[in-house]
Amino acid sequence: MSWASCARVLALALVVPQIACSSVVPPSVSTAPPPASPRLVTQASFIGDFETGNFDQWPNCQNVLVVTAACNDLPNSYSMAVETNTVRQGKFAARFEVRQGDRPATICCGDRAEVSTEQAGEAHEGDERWYQWSTMFGETFPASQGWSVVSQWHADVIGGSPPVSFSAGPTNVADGRWGLLLTTYDAPGRMGPVYVPWSAPVVGGVWNDIKMHVKWSAHADVGFIELWLNGVQQQFAAMPCAGQVRCQVRTLIPDGGGVYFKQGYYRDSAITATGVVHHDGFSIATTEDSLIPL
């Protein structure tokens, strides 16, 4: 084969791949918009922030009108209402009003309007939980009369004061103050020392952002509570943990099972003045980062 023939063959070999490549159709480019960023899913184990626009997040409601009933489709009333005009986070918050005589029939032991987590918010021996919510006292909240409870961890065993609660008034805290009330028990029905390691003045019309870290235990050397108010960790001022930021204390009743959370307004039947409490943004989680933001 002559040099010219070889050159033509070589040129043809070089052209063929170029022709083959030029016949490949490039993939089409999508003009669809990119997918939306995934929605942040909270890992809170219970949310009761009223952002459904009603009380449906809470399993049980108690007030003078319904006594005790499932919260599904509970209508707004003077006693309990989900509102949009007074909120701490989101679009909705709850308003609880109690008047003298608002004791639900067959329920001990005072006037009340409350929601409850029931089993959905239970904690038992050894459980570690984080809690967060906001509470606002009404402008004319009667903090100088009797006792009031605005949040409580109710024991599974029936009867007696809750082992952990936020209470107000001179009977359990002090005149014009609200605080963390710890009621210890040696056994169901056998009360031990009662403590108020932290308290603050009741100021109407101001939201109080509350965060708690609790180790639930019937053993005083295991259970503990840490408290933050408006983003600041609190130092406890009185027994059993004066000067500490972690209150080592029995948080469950021995042989009394676990606890579940209740929120609203529960008070001494002897209080004559009408009172109002607002709550918003409640959540429970096993880690601090999993709480819903306020």
URVEN-V892309 format. One record per backbone hydrogen bond with DSSP energy under -1.0 kcal/mol. NH is the residue of the N-H (numbers start at 1). CO is the residue of the C=O. E is the energy in kcal/mol with one decimal. If there is no record, write none. Layout:
nh: [NH/NH]
co: [CO/CO]
e: [E/E]
This chain:
nh: [6/7/8/9/10/11/12/13/14/15/16/19/20/21/22/24/45/46/48/53/58/60/61/62/63/67/68/69/74/77/81/83/93/94/95/96/97/98/102/103/107/111/112/113/114/115/116/117/120/121/122/123/126/127/129/130/131/132/133/134/135/136/138/141/143/145/148/149/150/151/152/153/154/156/157/165/166/167/168/169/171/173/176/177/178/179/180/181/182/183/184/186/187/190/192/195/200/202/205/208/210/211/212/213/214/215/216/222/223/224/225/226/228/229/230/232/234/236/237/238/241/243/244/247/249/251/252/256/259/260/262/263/264/265/266/267/268/271/275/277/278/279/280/283/284/285/291]
co: [2/3/4/5/6/7/8/9/10/11/12/15/16/17/18/21/284/284/282/50/55/116/69/114/67/63/66/61/71/80/95/93/83/279/81/277/79/275/99/101/104/267/102/265/62/263/60/261/117/118/119/259/216/124/214/285/212/283/210/280/208/278/276/138/141/142/168/266/166/166/262/164/260/258/256/181/151/179/148/177/146/169/143/174/200/167/198/165/195/163/193/190/190/187/184/182/178/176/137/135/133/228/131/226/129/224/127/219/219/215/247/213/211/232/209/229/227/244/197/197/238/236/241/225/223/217/217/253/123/154/152/115/150/113/149/111/147/268/98/96/136/94/134/132/46/130/288]
e: [-2.2/-2.0/-2.0/-2.3/-2.6/-2.3/-2.2/-2.3/-1.9/-1.6/-2.1/-2.0/-2.5/-2.7/-1.9/-1.4/-1.8/-1.4/-2.6/-2.0/-1.9/-1.6/-3.0/-2.8/-1.0/-2.1/-1.3/-2.5/-2.4/-2.1/-2.1/-3.0/-1.8/-2.6/-3.2/-3.0/-2.3/-2.3/-2.1/-1.5/-1.8/-1.5/-2.5/-2.1/-2.7/-3.0/-2.1/-2.7/-1.4/-1.5/-1.5/-1.9/-2.9/-2.7/-2.7/-3.1/-2.5/-1.8/-2.2/-2.8/-2.1/-2.5/-2.8/-1.8/-2.1/-1.1/-2.0/-3.7/-2.7/-1.3/-2.7/-2.9/-2.4/-2.6/-1.3/-1.8/-3.1/-2.3/-2.4/-2.2/-2.0/-2.3/-2.3/-2.0/-2.7/-2.7/-2.0/-3.0/-3.0/-1.6/-2.1/-2.9/-1.1/-2.6/-3.4/-2.9/-2.7/-2.6/-3.1/-2.5/-3.2/-2.1/-2.6/-2.2/-2.9/-2.6/-3.0/-1.8/-2.6/-1.3/-1.4/-2.2/-2.7/-2.5/-3.0/-1.8/-3.2/-3.2/-2.7/-1.0/-1.7/-3.2/-2.1/-2.9/-1.6/-2.3/-1.8/-2.6/-2.1/-2.1/-3.0/-2.3/-1.9/-2.0/-2.5/-2.9/-2.6/-1.6/-2.2/-2.5/-3.2/-2.1/-2.0/-1.8/-2.3/-2.2/-1.6]
